[in-house]
Amino acid sequence: MRAINLFSLTREIDRNILQKYERLLSNRDKYIQIRDEEVDIIKKIVDIFRKQKLENFVYENWFYSFTIPNISKEFDLLKVGFDNKIINIEIKSQEVDQFKIERQLCQNRYYLSHIGSEIYSFTCMLDNNCDLKIFRYDKKLKVSNIDELLECVRKIEDAVDSNIEDLFKPKDYLISPFNETEKFVKGEYYLTGQQEQIKNEIIDNITNEKMLLGIQGGAGTGKTLLLYDIAKTLSADFSVGIIHCGNLNNGHNCLNNEFKKENMNISIISAKKITDDSIYKCSDWLKHCEIICIDETQRIYESTLKFILETYDNKGTNIKGIIFSYDPKQKMSRSEIANNNLKIIEARGSKELKLLGKIRTNTGIYFFIKNMMDLKKENKTVSYTDIDIVYAEDREDFVKLRDFYVYKGYTFLAYTPASKKYDNDSNKYLKQNSYNYKSSHDVIGQEFDKIIILVDNNFFYNSKEELDGKGHPNEDYLFERLLYQNITRVKEKLCIIVLNNKDVFEKLIEIKEKNLFG
């Protein structure tokens, strides 16, 4: 996207062609909805610039109606200086409650604080008499004036004029409840507009009547953060229990400690605990909960799910509602594929809400993964520059390459080995690779900035040109599903080390080559 000149934008142009004109000025990918009242207010500001005879640079290098990729966070007017100064002006065509103005400007500053250190935040609003009213936010909201606005506008002379989207990195403003537990508990993050909408709908529904609700979303859509945020909000009024369908990680344990420290009425247990413990003990824990949140529902044993639903149906229980979170594609074993969990909750009348679009994953990596899993799904419109593909002739080479990337801040994710009873060479090899490293079942629901994936001779492309896996030592596990689980944990950069598998290596190189050179 390109920055524009505000004088150019606000000339008397037939409103029927204003969309086309704006797109030509900004060089954005698609047309945007332009509100006449908004442009009229910007024109009022430009007219003040002219009356004050301000310098030409004041009009230049404004990003109009810019939206941060993936999260739908929009800024009406934004100017980003090379000296870490930023000015943000929000436009309101009618009177808005000051609490909402303050909340918006505060939220905007959260995102902008990752790309600048000195931020000037204003809202220009038409009051009921059609006069321009100006507010400024700096730790708190206050009524401002045109002189203060102009003073801040003139502080930024040399500003970014294009590609503002490249300044915003997902890792800067997206948090994981497990990896940044303190920030999560203190609420130092924001949900996207879509997440907020789903959250409000779930809370409205579940506080008004006993019911089942589901959040469906693919990898990287932010469903785990949303589920935990809803749980945290509901814990102010209800006793909340979270069931994680996987191994509890350090983040879960830290969250449980933080919840206790903050006297929050919320606790997390592993679904395995319900399976392994006595029915009486589990039933007691479940009955104590008023709201149950089940993360990664597609993985839970069918018998465990039925037990939870039976407890929910019991008239003596306190359970007011259950919120399921799931991704039908994230199944790592034959038994998970075979279970009927989603059909069971659908048959029970669970209301499903869908999270769409990736907010965690780098767009290039997202499309590369699709192409890697299915060679027919090419995409030449995005860049694959954040993916490294390197070759190791033998295990010694692999270890050396892995250590190089670990040194550069990458996290190696291994494939889950089978249990001790599968004591064959193949399983010993898997255990050797996973020693001191997290494996597929350890990282369920987690995310990492940079990851390393091993593609060895357990993988091949089948006749449908899809990446497939050979037999795992544990016959229930599927290598291709373990790989998909691991690879979709990435946020920023991906390294694939191909170990002694020339056929797959050649295919992966072709994917990058076609992307780069067509």
C-alpha positions as CSV (number, residue, x, y, z in Angstrom):
1,M,0.0,0.0,0.0
2,R,1.1,3.5,-0.8
3,A,0.7,6.7,1.3
4,I,-1.4,9.5,-0.2
5,N,-1.6,13.3,-0.2
6,L,-4.6,14.4,1.8
7,F,-5.1,17.4,-0.5
8,S,-5.4,15.1,-3.5
9,L,-7.8,12.8,-1.7
10,T,-10.2,15.6,-0.7
11,R,-10.7,17.4,-4.1
12,E,-14.2,17.8,-5.4
13,I,-14.6,14.5,-7.3
14,D,-17.7,12.7,-8.4
15,R,-18.4,10.3,-5.5
16,N,-19.3,7.6,-8.0
17,I,-15.6,7.3,-9.0
18,L,-14.0,8.2,-5.7
19,Q,-13.4,4.5,-4.9
20,K,-11.4,4.1,-8.1
21,Y,-9.6,7.4,-7.6
22,E,-8.6,6.4,-4.0
23,R,-7.4,3.0,-5.1
24,L,-5.2,4.6,-7.8
25,L,-3.7,6.9,-5.2
26,S,-3.1,4.3,-2.5
27,N,-2.3,1.4,-4.8
28,R,-4.2,-1.0,-2.6
29,D,-5.2,-4.5,-3.7
30,K,-8.9,-3.9,-3.7
31,Y,-11.6,-1.2,-3.5
32,I,-12.7,0.0,0.0
33,Q,-16.0,1.4,1.2
34,I,-15.5,5.2,1.4
35,R,-18.0,7.1,3.5
36,D,-18.7,10.6,2.2
37,E,-19.0,12.1,5.7
38,E,-15.5,10.8,6.6
39,V,-14.0,12.4,3.5
40,D,-15.8,15.7,4.3
41,I,-14.2,15.8,7.8
42,I,-10.8,15.1,6.4
43,K,-11.5,18.0,3.9
44,K,-12.2,20.2,6.9
45,I,-8.8,19.3,8.4
46,V,-7.1,20.0,5.1
47,D,-8.8,23.4,4.8
48,I,-7.4,24.2,8.3
49,F,-3.9,23.2,7.0
50,R,-4.4,25.6,4.1
51,K,-5.6,28.5,6.2
52,Q,-2.6,28.1,8.5
53,K,-0.3,28.0,5.5
54,L,1.4,24.8,6.7
55,E,4.3,23.3,4.8
56,N,3.8,20.8,2.0
57,F,5.1,17.9,3.9
58,V,2.1,18.1,6.3
59,Y,-0.2,16.9,3.5
60,E,2.1,14.1,2.3
61,N,2.5,10.5,3.3
62,W,-0.7,9.7,5.1
63,F,-2.1,6.2,5.0
64,Y,-5.8,6.3,4.6
65,S,-8.0,3.5,5.9
66,F,-5.1,1.2,6.5
67,T,-5.9,-2.3,7.9
68,I,-3.2,-4.5,9.6
69,P,-3.1,-7.7,7.6
70,N,-4.9,-10.7,9.1
71,I,-6.4,-9.1,12.1
72,S,-8.7,-6.4,10.6
73,K,-7.5,-3.6,12.8
74,E,-8.2,-0.4,10.9
75,F,-6.7,3.1,11.2
76,D,-8.5,6.1,9.5
77,L,-5.4,8.3,9.1
78,L,-1.9,7.2,9.9
79,K,1.5,8.8,9.4
80,V,4.7,7.0,10.4
81,G,7.9,9.0,10.7
82,F,11.4,7.5,10.2
83,D,12.3,9.0,13.6
84,N,9.9,6.7,15.5
85,K,7.2,9.4,15.7
86,I,3.6,8.3,14.7
87,I,0.4,10.3,14.4
88,N,-3.0,8.6,14.3
89,I,-6.2,10.5,13.6
90,E,-9.6,8.7,13.9
91,I,-12.6,10.2,12.1
92,K,-16.1,10.3,13.5
93,S,-19.0,11.7,11.5
94,Q,-21.3,11.9,14.5
95,E,-21.0,12.1,18.3
96,V,-19.6,9.0,19.9
97,D,-19.4,8.1,23.6
98,Q,-16.0,9.2,25.0
99,F,-15.4,5.8,26.6
100,K,-15.5,4.2,23.1
101,I,-13.2,6.9,21.7
102,E,-10.7,6.3,24.5
103,R,-10.9,2.5,24.1
104,Q,-10.2,2.8,20.4
105,L,-7.2,5.1,20.7
106,C,-5.8,3.0,23.5
107,Q,-6.1,-0.1,21.4
108,N,-4.5,1.7,18.4
109,R,-1.6,2.7,20.5
110,Y,-1.0,-0.9,21.5
111,Y,-0.5,-1.9,17.9
112,L,1.5,1.2,17.0
113,S,3.8,0.9,20.0
114,H,5.5,-2.0,18.2
115,I,6.6,0.3,15.3
116,G,7.2,3.7,17.0
117,S,8.0,5.1,20.4
118,E,6.3,8.6,20.3
119,I,2.7,8.3,19.3
120,Y,0.2,11.2,18.9
121,S,-3.4,9.9,19.1
122,F,-6.3,12.0,18.1
123,T,-10.0,11.7,17.2
124,C,-11.7,14.4,15.1
125,M,-15.5,14.2,15.5
126,L,-18.5,16.3,14.3
127,D,-20.7,17.2,17.2
128,N,-24.5,17.7,16.9
129,N,-23.9,21.3,15.6
130,C,-21.6,19.9,12.8
131,D,-18.6,21.6,14.5
132,L,-15.3,19.8,14.7
133,K,-14.5,18.5,18.1
134,I,-11.0,17.1,18.8
135,F,-9.9,14.6,21.5
136,R,-6.4,13.5,22.3
137,Y,-5.3,10.3,24.1
138,D,-2.1,10.3,26.1
139,K,-2.5,7.8,29.0
140,K,-6.0,9.3,29.3
141,L,-8.5,11.0,27.0
142,K,-8.9,14.7,27.1
143,V,-10.5,17.4,25.0
144,S,-8.0,18.9,22.6
145,N,-7.9,21.7,20.0
146,I,-6.7,22.4,16.5
147,D,-3.5,24.0,17.7
148,E,-2.4,20.9,19.5
149,L,-3.3,18.8,16.5
150,L,-1.3,21.0,14.1
151,E,1.7,21.1,16.5
152,C,1.8,17.3,16.4
153,V,1.2,17.0,12.7
154,R,4.2,19.3,12.0
155,K,6.5,17.1,14.1
156,I,6.8,14.5,11.4
157,E,8.6,15.7,8.3
158,D,10.2,12.6,6.9
159,A,7.7,9.7,6.8
160,V,7.2,6.2,5.4
161,D,5.6,6.5,1.9
162,S,4.8,2.8,1.1
163,N,4.6,-0.8,2.2
164,I,3.4,0.0,5.7
165,E,2.0,-3.5,6.1
166,D,5.6,-4.8,6.2
167,L,6.1,-3.0,9.5
168,F,3.5,-5.0,11.4
169,K,4.7,-8.5,12.5
170,P,2.3,-11.0,13.9
171,K,4.7,-12.0,16.7
172,D,4.6,-8.4,18.0
173,Y,0.9,-8.2,18.8
174,L,-0.4,-11.7,18.9
175,I,0.1,-13.6,22.2
176,S,-0.2,-17.2,23.3
177,P,-1.8,-17.9,26.7
178,F,0.8,-20.6,27.2
179,N,4.0,-18.7,26.1
180,E,3.1,-15.3,27.5
181,T,1.1,-16.2,30.6
182,E,1.6,-13.0,32.6
183,K,0.5,-10.8,29.7
184,F,-2.5,-13.0,29.2
185,V,-3.6,-13.0,32.8
186,K,-3.1,-9.2,33.0
187,G,-5.1,-8.6,29.7
188,E,-2.2,-7.0,27.9
189,Y,-3.5,-8.0,24.4
190,Y,-6.5,-7.4,22.2
191,L,-8.8,-9.7,20.3
192,T,-9.6,-9.1,16.6
193,G,-13.0,-7.8,15.6
194,Q,-14.2,-11.3,14.6
195,Q,-12.9,-12.8,17.9
196,E,-14.7,-10.0,19.9
197,Q,-17.9,-10.7,18.0
198,I,-17.8,-14.4,18.7
199,K,-16.9,-13.8,22.3
200,N,-19.8,-11.5,22.9
201,E,-22.2,-13.9,21.2
202,I,-21.0,-16.9,23.3
203,I,-21.1,-14.9,26.6
204,D,-24.6,-13.6,25.8
205,N,-25.9,-17.1,25.0
206,I,-24.3,-19.0,27.9
207,T,-25.2,-16.5,30.6
208,N,-28.8,-16.5,29.6
209,E,-29.5,-20.2,29.2
210,K,-28.0,-23.6,29.6
211,M,-26.4,-24.6,26.3
212,L,-23.6,-26.1,24.3
213,L,-21.5,-23.9,22.0
214,G,-18.6,-24.6,19.6
215,I,-15.8,-22.6,18.1
216,Q,-14.4,-24.0,14.9
217,G,-11.2,-22.7,13.4
218,G,-8.2,-23.8,11.5
219,A,-4.6,-23.6,12.7
220,G,-3.5,-20.0,13.3
221,T,-7.1,-18.5,13.5
222,G,-6.7,-17.7,17.2
223,K,-9.3,-20.1,18.6
224,T,-7.2,-21.1,21.7
225,L,-6.6,-17.5,22.7
226,L,-10.3,-16.8,22.2
227,L,-11.4,-19.8,24.2
228,Y,-9.1,-18.9,27.1
229,D,-10.1,-15.3,27.0
230,I,-13.8,-16.3,27.2
231,A,-13.0,-18.6,30.1
232,K,-11.1,-15.8,31.9
233,T,-14.0,-13.3,31.4
234,L,-16.7,-15.8,32.5
235,S,-14.6,-16.7,35.6
236,A,-15.6,-13.4,37.1
237,D,-19.2,-14.8,37.6
238,F,-18.8,-18.5,37.2
239,S,-16.6,-21.4,38.3
240,V,-14.8,-22.3,35.0
241,G,-12.9,-25.5,34.2
242,I,-10.7,-25.9,31.1
243,I,-10.1,-29.4,29.7
244,H,-7.0,-29.6,27.5
245,C,-7.0,-32.6,25.1
246,G,-3.3,-33.1,25.1
247,N,-0.3,-33.0,27.5
248,L,-0.3,-30.1,29.8
249,N,2.8,-27.9,29.0
250,N,4.7,-25.5,31.3
251,G,2.4,-22.7,30.1
252,H,-0.7,-24.6,31.5
253,N,1.0,-25.0,34.8
254,C,2.0,-21.3,34.9
255,L,-1.5,-20.3,34.1
256,N,-2.9,-22.5,36.9
257,N,-0.5,-20.8,39.3
258,E,-1.3,-17.3,38.0
259,F,-5.1,-18.0,38.3
260,K,-4.6,-19.0,41.9
261,K,-2.4,-16.0,42.7
262,E,-5.0,-13.7,41.2
263,N,-7.9,-15.5,43.0
264,M,-9.5,-16.3,39.6
265,N,-12.2,-19.0,39.7
266,I,-10.6,-21.1,36.9
267,S,-8.6,-24.3,36.6
268,I,-7.0,-26.3,33.8
269,I,-6.7,-30.1,33.7
270,S,-5.7,-32.6,31.0
271,A,-8.4,-34.8,29.4
272,K,-6.2,-37.7,30.4
273,K,-6.9,-37.0,34.0
274,I,-10.6,-37.6,33.4
275,T,-9.8,-40.8,31.6
276,D,-7.3,-42.1,34.2
277,D,-8.9,-40.9,37.5
278,S,-11.8,-42.6,39.2
279,I,-15.2,-41.6,37.9
280,Y,-16.3,-40.4,41.3
281,K,-13.3,-38.0,41.5
282,C,-13.8,-36.6,38.0
283,S,-17.5,-36.3,38.4
284,D,-16.8,-34.2,41.5
285,W,-14.5,-31.9,39.6
286,L,-17.0,-31.5,36.7
287,K,-19.9,-30.9,39.0
288,H,-18.0,-28.1,40.8
289,C,-17.6,-26.3,37.4
290,E,-20.4,-24.1,36.1
291,I,-18.7,-23.6,32.7
292,I,-16.6,-26.2,31.0
293,C,-14.3,-25.2,28.1
294,I,-12.8,-28.1,26.1
295,D,-9.8,-27.2,23.9
296,E,-8.9,-29.4,20.9
297,T,-12.2,-31.3,21.2
298,Q,-11.5,-33.3,18.1
299,R,-8.7,-35.2,20.0
300,I,-10.7,-36.2,23.2
301,Y,-11.6,-39.9,23.6
302,E,-15.2,-40.4,22.6
303,S,-16.0,-42.2,25.9
304,T,-14.6,-39.2,27.8
305,L,-16.7,-36.7,25.8
306,K,-19.8,-38.8,26.5
307,F,-19.0,-38.9,30.2
308,I,-18.7,-35.1,30.3
309,L,-22.0,-34.7,28.4
310,E,-23.7,-37.2,30.8
311,T,-22.5,-35.2,33.8
312,Y,-23.8,-32.0,32.0
313,D,-27.2,-33.7,31.7
314,N,-27.3,-34.7,35.3
315,K,-29.9,-32.7,37.2
316,G,-27.6,-32.5,40.3
317,T,-24.8,-30.8,38.4
318,N,-23.9,-27.1,38.4
319,I,-22.7,-27.1,34.8
320,K,-24.5,-24.2,33.0
321,G,-22.8,-24.7,29.6
322,I,-19.9,-26.2,27.7
323,I,-17.8,-24.4,25.1
324,F,-16.0,-26.6,22.6
325,S,-13.0,-25.5,20.5
326,Y,-11.9,-27.7,17.6
327,D,-10.2,-28.0,14.3
328,P,-11.4,-31.0,12.2
329,K,-8.1,-31.1,10.3
330,Q,-5.8,-31.4,13.4
331,K,-6.0,-35.1,14.0
332,M,-2.8,-37.0,14.5
333,S,-4.0,-40.6,14.7
334,R,-6.3,-43.2,13.2
335,S,-8.4,-43.3,16.4
336,E,-8.8,-39.5,16.3
337,I,-9.9,-39.6,12.7
338,A,-12.4,-42.4,13.5
339,N,-14.0,-40.7,16.5
340,N,-17.4,-39.1,16.1
341,N,-16.8,-36.2,18.6
342,L,-18.0,-33.4,16.3
343,K,-21.0,-35.4,15.2
344,I,-21.9,-36.1,18.8
345,I,-21.9,-32.4,19.8
346,E,-23.7,-31.4,16.6
347,A,-26.4,-34.0,17.4
348,R,-26.7,-32.5,20.8
349,G,-27.6,-29.1,19.3
350,S,-24.3,-27.4,19.9
351,K,-24.3,-23.9,18.3
352,E,-21.2,-23.6,16.1
353,L,-19.4,-20.3,15.5
354,K,-16.6,-20.2,12.9
355,L,-13.3,-18.3,13.1
356,L,-12.1,-17.5,9.6
357,G,-8.8,-16.3,8.3
358,K,-5.3,-16.7,9.6
359,I,-4.0,-14.3,12.2
360,R,-1.0,-16.1,13.5
361,T,0.7,-17.5,10.4
362,N,2.9,-15.6,8.0
363,T,0.8,-15.6,4.7
364,G,3.7,-17.0,2.6
365,I,4.2,-19.9,5.0
366,Y,0.5,-20.6,5.1
367,F,0.3,-21.0,1.3
368,F,3.6,-22.9,1.3
369,I,2.3,-25.5,3.7
370,K,-0.8,-25.9,1.6
371,N,1.4,-26.4,-1.5
372,M,3.8,-28.7,0.4
373,M,0.9,-31.0,1.6
374,D,-0.6,-31.0,-1.9
375,L,1.6,-30.2,-4.9
376,K,-1.5,-29.3,-7.0
377,K,-2.2,-26.2,-4.7
378,E,0.3,-23.8,-6.2
379,N,0.3,-20.1,-5.3
380,K,2.5,-17.6,-7.1
381,T,1.0,-14.4,-5.6
382,V,2.8,-14.6,-2.3
383,S,6.4,-14.9,-1.4
384,Y,8.0,-18.0,0.1
385,T,11.2,-16.1,1.3
386,D,10.6,-17.0,4.9
387,I,11.0,-20.7,4.2
388,D,14.5,-22.4,4.2
389,I,14.8,-25.9,2.7
390,V,18.2,-27.6,3.4
391,Y,19.4,-31.1,2.7
392,A,21.2,-33.5,5.1
393,E,22.9,-36.6,3.7
394,D,23.0,-38.4,7.0
395,R,22.1,-38.0,10.7
396,E,25.4,-36.3,11.5
397,D,24.6,-33.6,8.9
398,F,21.0,-33.3,10.2
399,V,22.2,-32.7,13.8
400,K,24.7,-30.1,12.6
401,L,22.1,-28.2,10.5
402,R,19.5,-28.4,13.3
403,D,22.0,-26.9,15.8
404,F,22.9,-24.1,13.4
405,Y,19.2,-23.1,13.2
406,V,18.6,-23.6,17.0
407,Y,21.5,-21.2,17.5
408,K,19.6,-18.7,15.3
409,G,16.6,-18.9,17.5
410,Y,14.6,-21.6,15.8
411,T,12.7,-24.3,17.8
412,F,13.0,-27.9,16.6
413,L,9.7,-29.9,16.9
414,A,10.1,-33.7,16.8
415,Y,7.6,-36.3,16.0
416,T,6.0,-38.1,18.9
417,P,7.6,-41.5,19.4
418,A,5.7,-44.6,20.4
419,S,5.6,-45.8,24.0
420,K,8.2,-48.1,25.5
421,K,6.5,-51.3,24.4
422,Y,7.4,-50.4,20.8
423,D,11.1,-51.0,21.3
424,N,12.3,-51.3,17.7
425,D,14.9,-49.5,15.7
426,S,12.4,-47.1,14.1
427,N,11.1,-46.0,17.5
428,K,14.6,-45.7,18.9
429,Y,15.4,-43.3,16.0
430,L,12.3,-41.2,16.9
431,K,13.2,-41.1,20.5
432,Q,16.7,-40.1,19.6
433,N,15.4,-37.2,17.6
434,S,12.9,-36.1,20.3
435,Y,15.4,-36.2,23.2
436,N,15.6,-32.8,24.9
437,Y,13.1,-31.5,22.3
438,K,9.3,-31.0,22.2
439,S,7.3,-33.5,20.2
440,S,4.0,-33.2,18.4
441,H,1.8,-34.0,21.4
442,D,3.7,-31.6,23.6
443,V,3.0,-28.5,21.5
444,I,-0.8,-28.9,20.9
445,G,-2.2,-25.4,21.0
446,Q,1.2,-23.7,21.2
447,E,3.0,-21.5,18.7
448,F,6.6,-20.5,18.0
449,D,8.2,-17.7,16.0
450,K,10.6,-19.9,14.1
451,I,10.5,-23.7,13.8
452,I,12.6,-26.5,12.3
453,I,10.8,-29.6,10.8
454,L,12.5,-32.8,9.8
455,V,11.4,-34.5,6.7
456,D,13.2,-37.9,6.5
457,N,12.5,-41.1,4.5
458,N,9.2,-41.7,6.5
459,F,7.6,-39.3,3.9
460,F,6.8,-39.5,0.2
461,Y,4.4,-38.1,-2.3
462,N,1.6,-40.4,-3.3
463,S,-0.1,-40.8,-6.7
464,K,-2.5,-37.9,-5.8
465,E,0.6,-35.7,-5.3
466,E,-0.1,-35.4,-1.6
467,L,2.5,-35.7,1.1
468,D,2.0,-39.0,2.7
469,G,3.8,-41.0,5.5
470,K,5.0,-44.5,6.0
471,G,3.9,-46.6,9.0
472,H,4.7,-45.2,12.5
473,P,6.0,-47.6,15.2
474,N,2.7,-46.9,17.0
475,E,0.2,-48.0,14.3
476,D,-2.4,-45.5,15.5
477,Y,-0.1,-42.5,14.7
478,L,0.1,-41.0,11.2
479,F,3.4,-39.4,10.3
480,E,1.8,-36.9,7.8
481,R,-0.6,-35.8,10.5
482,L,2.2,-35.3,13.1
483,L,4.0,-33.3,10.5
484,Y,1.0,-31.1,9.8
485,Q,0.5,-30.6,13.6
486,N,4.1,-29.5,14.0
487,I,4.4,-27.3,10.9
488,T,1.3,-25.3,11.7
489,R,2.8,-24.1,15.0
490,V,4.9,-21.6,13.1
491,K,4.4,-17.8,13.2
492,E,7.4,-16.2,11.3
493,K,10.0,-18.4,9.8
494,L,10.2,-22.1,8.8
495,C,13.2,-24.4,8.2
496,I,12.7,-27.8,6.7
497,I,15.6,-30.2,7.0
498,V,15.3,-33.0,4.5
499,L,17.2,-36.0,5.6
500,N,18.3,-38.5,3.0
501,N,15.1,-38.2,0.9
502,K,16.1,-36.9,-2.5
503,D,12.6,-37.4,-4.0
504,V,10.8,-35.2,-1.5
505,F,13.7,-32.7,-1.5
506,E,13.4,-32.2,-5.2
507,K,9.7,-31.6,-5.0
508,L,10.1,-29.0,-2.2
509,I,12.8,-27.2,-4.2
510,E,10.5,-27.1,-7.2
511,I,7.8,-25.5,-5.0
512,K,10.1,-22.6,-4.1
513,E,11.6,-22.4,-7.6
514,K,8.2,-22.0,-9.2
515,N,7.2,-19.4,-6.6
516,L,10.3,-17.4,-7.2
517,F,10.7,-17.7,-11.0
518,G,7.3,-18.8,-12.3
